[in-house]
Amino acid sequence: MLRVLREGVWKGRMSRWWRKTRNESGHIEIDFAPKLRINRDDGGASLDLLLVNNAGMTVWVEEATLVLTDLDATWQTSIPNGQARHEIRQNVRANESLELSLAGAIYDAAGRAEGRYSCFMVVVVRCRVGEEWFSKTLDTYRVEMTGLKSRSLHRLRWYEKKAGASNRPA
């Protein structure tokens, strides 16, 4: 009788522990933060995507999708499509980070612009933990570049988004 009672108590504790480790929807909370930054070295500057994994598990990063809008370029060598997929297909281990350049993808999406060009950019990073897929969308940024070199990177603020939306025709 005591053995049956002990097993019941043990199972009850395990089920309470299991409920605490998972949230209400059954999704795992991941502390995975992609960030954009300009990396300056040896007289050049590249626009890098920094993938920081502060989770306690490895995250598979499939790709980053870039969408460019309001492109202002003086001369392009090809037709700009305004979108690019940068395939990453790499693991980012727990408490580690991965940094990669997006300059080539932006340059191609902007129509291989020569000279200075600027645009608004949104980046969506597609990831997986175990069998669960998720996406992380970064804030909208204003990017200025010359060819493959980054000039400036500014995150759009809420009041700039609001002013831009009110200027558009309905």
Backbone as CSV, one residue per row, in Angstrom:
resi,resn,N_x,N_y,N_z,CA_x,CA_y,CA_z,C_x,C_y,C_z
1,MET,0.819,-1.196,0.000,0.000,0.000,0.000,0.862,1.258,0.000
2,LEU,1.924,1.285,0.815,2.804,2.448,0.850,3.506,2.658,-0.481
3,ARG,3.886,1.551,-1.156,4.566,1.637,-2.454,3.657,2.312,-3.483
4,VAL,2.397,1.956,-3.517,1.440,2.543,-4.450,1.264,4.028,-4.129
5,LEU,1.198,4.355,-2.845,1.045,5.739,-2.431,2.268,6.569,-2.830
6,ARG,3.503,6.017,-2.631,4.723,6.715,-3.004,4.777,6.975,-4.506
7,GLU,4.384,5.986,-5.300,4.390,6.158,-6.761,3.394,7.240,-7.181
8,GLY,2.255,7.300,-6.509,1.257,8.332,-6.823,1.776,9.723,-6.495
9,VAL,2.466,9.861,-5.347,3.043,11.149,-4.962,4.127,11.535,-5.953
10,TRP,4.973,10.595,-6.348,6.060,10.867,-7.296,5.488,11.313,-8.639
11,LYS,4.454,10.624,-9.125,3.827,11.002,-10.394,3.177,12.374,-10.298
12,GLY,2.576,12.689,-9.167,1.964,14.000,-8.972,3.000,15.108,-9.008
13,ARG,4.144,14.887,-8.373,5.216,15.890,-8.397,5.766,16.058,-9.803
14,MET,5.934,14.962,-10.542,6.455,15.035,-11.904,5.494,15.791,-12.817
15,SER,4.209,15.540,-12.665,3.257,16.236,-13.528,3.226,17.725,-13.201
16,ARG,3.356,18.107,-11.918,3.428,19.528,-11.570,4.687,20.147,-12.151
17,TRP,5.833,19.464,-12.091,7.085,19.953,-12.665,6.936,20.114,-14.172
18,TRP,6.311,19.164,-14.841,6.131,19.223,-16.287,5.273,20.434,-16.668
19,ARG,4.218,20.700,-15.900,3.362,21.850,-16.190,4.109,23.161,-15.981
20,LYS,5.033,23.221,-15.009,5.788,24.441,-14.757,6.806,24.719,-15.858
21,THR,7.366,23.696,-16.472,8.389,23.915,-17.489,7.802,24.308,-18.824
22,ARG,6.523,24.132,-19.030,5.881,24.522,-20.290,4.819,25.567,-19.981
23,ASN,4.675,26.547,-20.879,3.665,27.566,-20.622,2.293,27.069,-21.036
24,GLU,1.293,27.927,-20.917,-0.097,27.522,-21.132,-0.356,26.961,-22.528
25,SER,0.248,27.554,-23.565,-0.054,27.136,-24.927,0.748,25.911,-25.358
26,GLY,1.691,25.487,-24.551,2.499,24.337,-24.916,3.745,24.730,-25.692
27,HIS,3.933,26.028,-25.963,5.112,26.488,-26.675,6.253,26.720,-25.696
28,ILE,7.465,26.486,-26.152,8.644,26.710,-25.330,9.062,28.168,-25.481
29,GLU,9.357,28.837,-24.371,9.848,30.210,-24.422,11.347,30.172,-24.711
30,ILE,11.754,30.886,-25.774,13.143,30.882,-26.206,13.704,32.289,-26.050
31,ASP,14.861,32.403,-25.419,15.551,33.682,-25.291,16.569,33.765,-26.431
32,PHE,16.059,34.082,-27.617,16.867,34.150,-28.832,16.632,35.518,-29.458
33,ALA,17.697,36.318,-29.578,17.523,37.706,-30.010,18.404,38.048,-31.205
34,PRO,17.812,38.185,-32.394,18.588,38.687,-33.527,18.679,40.212,-33.456
35,LYS,19.834,40.751,-33.825,20.063,42.194,-33.786,20.844,42.608,-35.027
36,LEU,20.632,43.838,-35.475,21.406,44.402,-36.572,22.426,45.370,-36.007
37,ARG,23.619,45.396,-36.626,24.621,46.369,-36.209,25.639,46.574,-37.327
38,ILE,26.310,47.689,-37.275,27.380,47.969,-38.237,28.690,47.568,-37.595
39,ASN,29.468,46.789,-38.309,30.764,46.325,-37.840,31.841,47.055,-38.638
40,ARG,32.588,47.903,-37.978,33.631,48.691,-38.646,34.994,48.078,-38.345
41,ASP,35.707,47.744,-39.429,37.069,47.225,-39.267,37.856,47.434,-40.559
42,ASP,39.143,47.721,-40.444,40.057,47.905,-41.568,39.540,48.907,-42.594
43,GLY,38.988,50.010,-42.155,38.519,51.053,-43.053,37.185,50.763,-43.716
44,GLY,36.651,49.588,-43.551,35.359,49.231,-44.140,34.301,49.096,-43.069
45,ALA,33.070,48.993,-43.520,31.958,48.812,-42.590,30.958,47.865,-43.225
46,SER,30.583,46.832,-42.484,29.593,45.893,-43.006,28.385,45.873,-42.080
47,LEU,27.235,45.599,-42.672,26.005,45.495,-41.910,25.835,44.034,-41.518
48,ASP,25.871,43.770,-40.214,25.866,42.401,-39.720,24.585,42.072,-38.966
49,LEU,24.180,40.827,-39.088,23.091,40.268,-38.305,23.727,39.468,-37.187
50,LEU,23.463,39.855,-35.952,24.003,39.175,-34.783,22.896,38.328,-34.176
51,LEU,23.105,37.022,-34.113,22.125,36.090,-33.551,22.622,35.656,-32.180
52,VAL,21.964,36.138,-31.127,22.368,35.866,-29.754,21.409,34.847,-29.156
53,ASN,21.949,33.704,-28.738,21.146,32.639,-28.142,21.440,32.559,-26.651
54,ASN,20.572,33.138,-25.843,20.702,33.061,-24.389,19.839,31.951,-23.810
55,ALA,19.269,31.134,-24.673,18.441,30.009,-24.220,19.348,28.877,-23.742
56,GLY,18.785,27.948,-23.069,19.537,26.812,-22.561,19.597,25.658,-23.546
57,MET,19.262,25.930,-24.817,19.261,24.865,-25.822,19.739,25.409,-27.158
58,THR,20.130,24.518,-28.040,20.609,24.903,-29.362,19.436,25.312,-30.252
59,VAL,19.642,26.373,-31.044,18.625,26.877,-31.968,19.155,26.720,-33.393
60,TRP,18.369,26.094,-34.257,18.697,25.972,-35.673,18.173,27.219,-36.381
61,VAL,19.047,27.940,-37.082,18.641,29.138,-37.817,18.621,28.789,-39.293
62,GLU,17.448,28.856,-39.892,17.260,28.461,-41.282,17.646,29.586,-42.241
63,GLU,17.014,30.760,-42.078,17.250,31.841,-43.034,16.831,33.177,-42.452
64,ALA,17.302,34.232,-43.121,16.861,35.589,-42.823,16.258,36.150,-44.103
65,THR,15.048,36.673,-44.006,14.377,37.286,-45.148,14.416,38.790,-44.958
66,LEU,14.903,39.507,-45.974,15.007,40.958,-45.934,13.996,41.555,-46.897
67,VAL,13.288,42.572,-46.440,12.343,43.289,-47.285,12.736,44.763,-47.249
68,LEU,13.016,45.323,-48.431,13.410,46.718,-48.562,12.238,47.522,-49.118
69,THR,12.002,48.712,-48.549,10.965,49.611,-49.066,11.548,51.017,-49.170
70,ASP,10.870,51.858,-49.913,11.282,53.255,-50.111,12.751,53.358,-50.521
71,LEU,13.152,52.570,-51.479,14.530,52.565,-51.960,14.822,53.865,-52.701
72,ASP,15.881,54.525,-52.306,16.323,55.757,-52.950,17.746,55.525,-53.453
73,ALA,17.870,55.214,-54.751,19.166,54.936,-55.363,19.274,55.723,-56.662
74,THR,20.483,56.177,-56.969,20.661,56.970,-58.177,20.913,56.110,-59.408
75,TRP,21.629,55.016,-59.233,21.972,54.209,-60.399,22.091,52.747,-59.989
76,GLN,21.309,51.881,-60.649,21.353,50.454,-60.360,21.794,49.704,-61.607
77,THR,22.501,48.601,-61.401,22.949,47.794,-62.534,21.985,46.666,-62.855
78,SER,20.972,46.473,-62.029,19.923,45.487,-62.297,18.618,45.991,-61.703
79,ILE,17.545,45.313,-62.019,16.234,45.727,-61.514,16.106,45.314,-60.045
80,PRO,15.812,46.278,-59.167,15.681,45.924,-57.746,14.371,45.198,-57.481
81,ASN,14.451,44.076,-56.763,13.228,43.353,-56.421,12.770,43.658,-54.992
82,GLY,13.618,44.290,-54.191,13.219,44.705,-52.851,13.161,43.605,-51.819
83,GLN,13.527,42.366,-52.199,13.525,41.254,-51.242,14.753,40.391,-51.449
84,ALA,15.188,39.767,-50.366,16.307,38.829,-50.454,16.156,37.782,-49.363
85,ARG,16.559,36.574,-49.684,16.628,35.479,-48.698,18.087,35.161,-48.482
86,HIS,18.524,35.289,-47.246,19.905,34.958,-46.904,19.877,33.632,-46.143
87,GLU,20.276,32.564,-46.809,20.259,31.239,-46.162,21.388,31.148,-45.150
88,ILE,21.043,30.726,-43.953,22.022,30.617,-42.867,22.304,29.145,-42.583
89,ARG,21.261,28.388,-42.300,21.334,26.945,-42.063,22.499,26.544,-41.154
90,GLN,22.431,27.076,-39.926,23.462,26.799,-38.937,22.855,26.719,-37.548
91,ASN,23.480,25.949,-36.685,23.081,25.889,-35.284,23.757,27.010,-34.519
92,VAL,23.023,27.566,-33.567,23.601,28.497,-32.606,23.428,27.824,-31.257
93,ARG,24.525,27.406,-30.686,24.478,26.665,-29.418,24.030,27.553,-28.272
94,ALA,23.653,26.897,-27.183,23.185,27.605,-25.990,24.256,28.576,-25.504
95,ASN,23.828,29.795,-25.170,24.700,30.856,-24.639,25.847,31.227,-25.572
96,GLU,25.625,31.106,-26.873,26.607,31.527,-27.866,25.935,32.450,-28.867
97,SER,26.720,33.020,-29.771,26.167,33.911,-30.789,26.827,33.643,-32.132
98,LEU,26.171,34.115,-33.174,26.647,33.961,-34.543,26.470,35.304,-35.228
99,GLU,27.502,35.756,-35.936,27.443,37.026,-36.633,27.712,36.800,-38.112
100,LEU,26.851,37.386,-38.967,27.047,37.240,-40.402,26.642,38.516,-41.114
101,SER,27.266,38.761,-42.253,27.044,39.995,-42.995,25.812,39.881,-43.889
102,LEU,25.009,40.947,-43.901,23.842,41.036,-44.775,24.081,41.996,-45.939
103,ALA,25.271,42.554,-46.033,25.569,43.575,-47.043,25.322,43.066,-48.456
104,GLY,25.738,41.868,-48.778,25.540,41.313,-50.115,24.077,41.123,-50.457
105,ALA,23.294,40.662,-49.485,21.864,40.452,-49.713,21.146,41.786,-49.924
106,ILE,21.510,42.810,-49.157,20.901,44.132,-49.322,21.288,44.714,-50.678
107,TYR,22.554,44.584,-51.037,23.073,45.089,-52.312,22.327,44.460,-53.492
108,ASP,22.100,43.157,-53.447,21.361,42.473,-54.515,19.891,42.896,-54.554
109,ALA,19.254,43.002,-53.374,17.842,43.390,-53.316,17.636,44.830,-53.778
110,ALA,18.676,45.661,-53.628,18.593,47.060,-54.053,18.955,47.227,-55.524
111,GLY,19.142,46.150,-56.243,19.449,46.227,-57.671,20.909,46.514,-57.957
112,ARG,21.781,46.079,-57.055,23.221,46.303,-57.197,23.522,47.778,-57.447
113,ALA,23.002,48.592,-56.546,23.111,50.044,-56.682,24.564,50.501,-56.578
114,GLU,24.936,51.405,-57.464,26.259,52.019,-57.425,26.101,53.389,-56.785
115,GLY,27.041,53.798,-56.022,26.927,55.066,-55.303,26.096,54.891,-54.045
116,ARG,25.674,56.008,-53.482,24.903,55.977,-52.236,23.458,55.580,-52.499
117,TYR,22.913,54.796,-51.588,21.493,54.463,-51.636,20.989,54.249,-50.219
118,SER,19.676,54.421,-50.055,19.076,54.248,-48.729,17.713,53.599,-48.884
119,CYS,17.260,52.985,-47.812,15.957,52.326,-47.820,15.541,51.999,-46.388
120,PHE,14.279,51.614,-46.239,13.802,51.040,-44.987,13.917,49.527,-45.125
121,MET,14.245,48.851,-44.037,14.461,47.412,-44.113,13.836,46.706,-42.907
122,VAL,13.175,45.592,-43.206,12.643,44.701,-42.168,13.309,43.343,-42.371
123,VAL,13.743,42.727,-41.281,14.396,41.420,-41.339,13.580,40.437,-40.496
124,VAL,13.284,39.273,-41.091,12.590,38.197,-40.395,13.521,36.983,-40.386
125,VAL,13.829,36.479,-39.201,14.720,35.332,-39.050,13.866,34.114,-38.709
126,ARG,14.013,33.055,-39.490,13.240,31.816,-39.296,14.124,30.793,-38.595
127,CYS,13.622,30.244,-37.468,14.410,29.358,-36.603,13.606,28.128,-36.186
128,ARG,14.319,27.184,-35.565,13.663,25.979,-35.064,14.370,25.507,-33.803
129,VAL,13.564,25.083,-32.843,14.061,24.419,-31.641,13.346,23.087,-31.572
130,GLY,14.099,22.005,-31.652,13.490,20.681,-31.711,12.673,20.564,-32.971
131,GLU,11.377,20.331,-32.833,10.483,20.236,-33.991,9.606,21.485,-34.149
132,GLU,9.804,22.479,-33.300,8.957,23.669,-33.318,9.633,24.818,-34.059
133,TRP,8.976,25.310,-35.122,9.471,26.429,-35.919,8.921,27.730,-35.364
134,PHE,9.712,28.795,-35.427,9.264,30.121,-35.029,10.026,31.173,-35.828
135,SER,9.492,32.390,-35.846,10.128,33.494,-36.556,10.334,34.653,-35.597
136,LYS,11.428,35.351,-35.778,11.713,36.569,-35.019,11.797,37.717,-36.013
137,THR,10.960,38.728,-35.834,10.947,39.890,-36.712,11.628,41.048,-36.010
138,LEU,12.622,41.616,-36.665,13.323,42.764,-36.112,12.530,44.033,-36.393
139,ASP,12.849,45.092,-35.679,12.221,46.384,-35.922,12.586,46.874,-37.316
140,THR,11.864,47.871,-37.796,12.176,48.483,-39.081,13.368,49.419,-38.899
141,TYR,14.310,49.339,-39.827,15.508,50.165,-39.787,15.623,51.000,-41.051
142,ARG,16.235,52.159,-40.935,16.625,52.979,-42.084,18.100,52.683,-42.322
143,VAL,18.426,52.230,-43.535,19.784,51.817,-43.879,20.314,52.729,-44.978
144,GLU,21.535,53.187,-44.835,22.227,53.926,-45.878,23.517,53.184,-46.199
145,MET,23.724,52.964,-47.509,24.905,52.203,-47.940,25.510,52.840,-49.180
146,THR,26.756,52.490,-49.447,27.441,52.807,-50.688,27.995,51.488,-51.203
147,GLY,27.395,50.955,-52.258,27.802,49.632,-52.747,27.555,48.596,-51.669
148,LEU,28.636,47.921,-51.261,28.536,46.912,-50.209,28.900,47.453,-48.824
149,LYS,29.289,48.723,-48.747,29.693,49.312,-47.468,28.520,50.006,-46.792
150,SER,28.380,49.760,-45.509,27.313,50.396,-44.714,27.743,51.786,-44.292
151,ARG,26.830,52.723,-44.378,27.095,54.092,-43.946,26.413,54.380,-42.611
152,SER,25.124,54.021,-42.513,24.409,54.268,-41.261,23.259,53.284,-41.115
153,LEU,22.852,53.123,-39.871,21.766,52.219,-39.516,21.003,52.861,-38.365
154,HIS,19.711,53.136,-38.582,18.891,53.770,-37.554,17.578,53.020,-37.423
155,ARG,17.252,52.650,-36.182,15.980,51.989,-35.925,14.874,53.026,-35.985
156,LEU,13.796,52.702,-36.680,12.667,53.607,-36.800,11.938,53.678,-35.465
157,ARG,11.631,54.853,-35.022,10.906,55.059,-33.772,9.410,55.057,-34.035
158,TRP,8.613,54.904,-33.002,7.164,54.827,-33.149,6.592,56.090,-33.782
159,TYR,7.144,57.284,-33.451,6.596,58.523,-33.988,6.951,58.692,-35.468
160,GLU,8.086,58.124,-35.920,8.431,58.178,-37.340,7.512,57.273,-38.148
161,LYS,7.161,56.120,-37.589,6.238,55.205,-38.262,4.864,55.856,-38.402
162,LYS,4.413,56.540,-37.331,3.108,57.178,-37.322,3.060,58.318,-38.348
163,ALA,4.106,59.127,-38.425,4.151,60.238,-39.369,4.187,59.712,-40.795
164,GLY,4.916,58.633,-41.040,4.983,58.054,-42.373,3.642,57.492,-42.808
165,ALA,2.889,56.914,-41.879,1.580,56.341,-42.204,0.554,57.425,-42.496
166,SER,0.636,58.560,-41.808,-0.351,59.618,-42.025,-0.105,60.359,-43.332
167,ASN,1.103,60.304,-43.888,1.408,60.970,-45.143,0.979,60.183,-46.349
168,ARG,0.640,58.943,-46.186,0.232,58.082,-47.313,-1.208,58.353,-47.690
169,PRO,-1.523,58.310,-49.009,-2.924,58.481,-49.395,-3.764,57.279,-48.994
170,ALA,-5.016,57.504,-48.697,-5.908,56.421,-48.244,-6.399,55.591,-49.379
